[in-house]
């Protein structure tokens, strides 16, 4: 098992909480799309290149 020291935890947690807070805000504000739709669009863009 990997060991994470206390300093690494202090740096990672604020960043993780910010990402999660932004994600929750996106969901509440309707700025999300179904996963299938997102992957279909990604496949379409990749096939155009």
Backbone as JSON, one array per atom type, in Angstrom:
{
  "sequence": "XXXXXXXXXXXXXXXXXXXXXXXXXXXXXXXXXXXXXXXXXXXXXXXXX",
  "N": [[0.85, -1.17, 0.0], [0.55, 2.22, -0.82], [2.05, 5.0, 0.77], [0.85, 8.06, 1.88], [2.03, 11.13, 2.76], [1.4, 13.61, 5.36], [1.7, 16.25, 4.4], [1.29, 16.01, 1.61], [-1.38, 15.27, 1.59], [-2.61, 17.58, 2.57], [-2.24, 19.29, 0.43], [-3.56, 18.06, -1.7], [-6.27, 17.71, -0.91], [-7.65, 20.34, -0.77], [-7.68, 20.97, -3.51], [-9.12, 18.82, -4.57], [-11.59, 19.16, -3.26], [-12.36, 21.59, -4.38], [-12.71, 20.87, -7.08], [-14.82, 19.03, -6.79], [-16.8, 20.72, -5.72], [-17.18, 22.46, -7.87], [-18.16, 20.64, -9.73], [-20.57, 19.83, -8.53], [-21.91, 22.27, -8.66], [-22.14, 22.53, -11.44], [-23.91, 20.4, -11.99], [-26.21, 21.21, -10.53], [-26.8, 23.51, -11.97], [-27.49, 22.59, -14.42], [-25.55, 22.1, -16.34], [-24.67, 19.75, -17.57], [-24.36, 16.68, -19.42], [-25.82, 13.66, -20.76], [-23.86, 10.7, -20.36], [-23.58, 8.94, -22.58], [-24.22, 10.62, -24.71], [-22.1, 12.44, -24.54], [-19.85, 10.79, -25.08], [-20.52, 9.9, -27.64], [-20.32, 12.3, -29.07], [-17.6, 12.83, -28.69], [-16.45, 10.63, -30.05], [-17.32, 11.24, -32.64], [-15.95, 13.66, -33.14], [-13.31, 12.76, -33.0], [-13.21, 11.0, -35.16], [-13.37, 12.71, -37.27], [-10.88, 13.76, -37.6]],
  "CA": [[0.0, 0.0, 0.0], [1.31, 3.47, -0.88], [1.9, 5.88, 1.94], [0.73, 9.48, 1.55], [2.35, 11.88, 3.97], [0.42, 14.63, 5.72], [1.85, 17.42, 3.53], [0.64, 15.71, 0.33], [-2.82, 15.27, 1.84], [-3.04, 18.96, 2.71], [-2.23, 19.92, -0.88], [-4.53, 17.41, -2.57], [-7.65, 17.87, -0.47], [-8.31, 21.57, -1.23], [-7.9, 20.88, -4.95], [-10.2, 17.87, -4.78], [-12.84, 19.79, -2.82], [-12.72, 22.61, -5.37], [-13.22, 20.15, -8.24], [-16.13, 18.48, -6.43], [-17.74, 21.83, -5.59], [-17.49, 22.92, -9.22], [-18.98, 19.61, -10.36], [-21.91, 19.95, -7.96], [-22.51, 23.49, -9.23], [-22.5, 22.2, -12.82], [-25.11, 19.56, -11.95], [-27.33, 22.05, -10.1], [-27.08, 24.52, -13.0], [-27.88, 21.93, -15.66], [-24.45, 22.12, -17.31], [-24.19, 18.38, -17.74], [-24.99, 15.95, -20.52], [-25.73, 12.22, -20.55], [-22.56, 10.13, -20.71], [-23.63, 8.4, -23.94], [-24.17, 11.77, -25.62], [-20.74, 12.98, -24.49], [-18.94, 9.89, -25.78], [-20.86, 9.93, -29.06], [-19.73, 13.53, -29.61], [-16.15, 12.64, -28.7], [-16.14, 9.71, -31.16], [-17.55, 11.98, -33.87], [-14.83, 14.61, -33.3], [-12.07, 12.01, -33.27], [-13.26, 10.39, -36.48], [-13.22, 13.79, -38.25], [-9.46, 14.13, -37.73]],
  "C": [[0.89, 1.23, 0.0], [1.01, 4.31, 0.36], [1.85, 7.33, 1.47], [1.02, 10.26, 2.82], [1.36, 13.02, 4.17], [0.51, 15.86, 4.82], [1.17, 17.2, 2.19], [-0.87, 15.76, 0.49], [-3.35, 16.7, 1.94], [-3.09, 19.67, 1.37], [-3.34, 19.36, -1.75], [-5.97, 17.73, -2.16], [-8.3, 19.18, -0.91], [-8.6, 21.53, -2.73], [-9.06, 19.95, -5.25], [-11.55, 18.48, -4.39], [-13.29, 20.85, -3.8], [-13.32, 21.97, -6.62], [-14.63, 19.62, -7.96], [-17.18, 19.59, -6.3], [-18.14, 22.35, -6.96], [-18.4, 21.92, -9.93], [-20.41, 19.67, -9.83], [-22.63, 21.17, -8.52], [-22.95, 23.25, -10.66], [-23.79, 21.39, -12.86], [-26.33, 20.4, -11.58], [-27.76, 23.04, -11.18], [-27.43, 23.92, -14.35], [-26.81, 21.95, -16.74], [-23.82, 20.74, -17.45], [-24.93, 17.74, -18.91], [-24.9, 14.46, -20.21], [-24.39, 11.69, -21.06], [-22.54, 9.62, -22.14], [-23.51, 9.54, -24.96], [-22.75, 12.35, -25.68], [-19.76, 12.1, -25.26], [-19.25, 9.82, -27.28], [-20.24, 11.16, -29.74], [-18.21, 13.42, -29.7], [-15.73, 11.72, -29.85], [-16.27, 10.44, -32.51], [-16.38, 12.93, -34.15], [-13.54, 13.89, -33.64], [-12.06, 11.41, -34.67], [-13.11, 11.44, -37.59], [-11.76, 14.15, -38.49], [-8.68, 13.16, -38.56]]
}
